[in-house]
Amino acid sequence: MQRLLFQDPDEAPGSLLPLLTIPAVAKLLCVSRPTVYTLIDLEGLPIIKLGRSVRISPASLQKWLIEHEQGGLYVR
């Protein structure tokens, strides 16, 4: 079974991880905030909307990264 990159090793498997903010995702991916929004709009990076707040699930981010690993992303 593959382990999540973002899972706390002290947490039980399957436990709920905190959702990531746009700045947190930008920092993890070493890109700018506008680039994260571009990835959401053009490349299908999955988001969760909570009112006006946008969050990204660590599990969804990891799955999205794995799916896009081979294809190479093109961001304008």
Phi and psi in degrees as a GROMACS rama.xvg file:
@    title "Ramachandran Plot"
@    xaxis  label "Phi"
@    yaxis  label "Psi"
@TYPE xy
-78.1275  136.452  GLN-2
-91.7749  144.463  ARG-3
-69.5019  142.014  LEU-4
-64.3655  -28.7573  LEU-5
-100.992  5.72548  PHE-6
-80.5896  134.035  GLN-7
-69.3421  125.348  ASP-8
-62.1492  -20.8245  PRO-9
-83.8468  -10.8574  ASP-10
-83.866  151.544  GLU-11
-71.0888  146.296  ALA-12
-57.5083  139.13  PRO-13
82.8963  2.34947  GLY-14
-75.2277  155.424  SER-15
-74.0997  129.592  LEU-16
-99.9256  150.606  LEU-17
-63.2415  144.855  PRO-18
-73.4934  150.733  LEU-19
-97.4988  142.393  LEU-20
-83.3058  167.303  THR-21
-60.1932  -46.6118  ILE-22
-61.1169  -34.9057  PRO-23
-66.6137  -41.0028  ALA-24
-66.0377  -41.8416  VAL-25
-58.8923  -42.6251  ALA-26
-66.2162  -42.4792  LYS-27
-62.2574  -39.0203  LEU-28
-89.9596  -4.4972  LEU-29
58.3615  45.9452  CYS-30
-132.742  173.422  VAL-31
-82.1699  163.873  SER-32
-60.2508  -44.7107  ARG-33
-58.7027  -33.6985  PRO-34
-65.2221  -38.6017  THR-35
-62.1212  -43.6713  VAL-36
-63.2277  -35.8025  TYR-37
-64.6208  -41.7461  THR-38
-62.9869  -36.1269  LEU-39
-66.4548  -49.6588  ILE-40
-72.5261  -41.9958  ASP-41
-102.76  -26.0207  LEU-42
-112.067  -0.218375  GLU-43
79.059  23.7352  GLY-44
-60.2524  120.482  LEU-45
-71.9662  140.22  PRO-46
-126.949  164.501  ILE-47
-123.516  124.561  ILE-48
-99.3627  126.317  LYS-49
-120.172  92.4094  LEU-50
66.8399  -123.265  GLY-51
-91.8943  -5.12959  ARG-52
-83.6967  142.292  SER-53
-113.996  128.173  VAL-54
-130.582  159.844  ARG-55
-129.168  131.152  ILE-56
-73.6711  132.152  SER-57
-57.3959  -37.8046  PRO-58
-66.7524  -41.2909  ALA-59
-66.7709  -38.6644  SER-60
-61.9718  -46.0071  LEU-61
-63.6601  -43.3783  GLN-62
-62.072  -43.3932  LYS-63
-62.4147  -42.3574  TRP-64
-62.765  -42.3627  LEU-65
-63.2575  -43.183  ILE-66
-64.4996  -31.2231  GLU-67
-98.7564  1.15381  HIS-68
-60.8262  -44.3302  GLU-69
-79.8488  -32.6039  GLN-70
-75.2239  -25.0135  GLY-71
71.4583  125.71  GLY-72
-91.2489  143.213  LEU-73
-118.198  115.261  TYR-74
-120.109  128.045  VAL-75
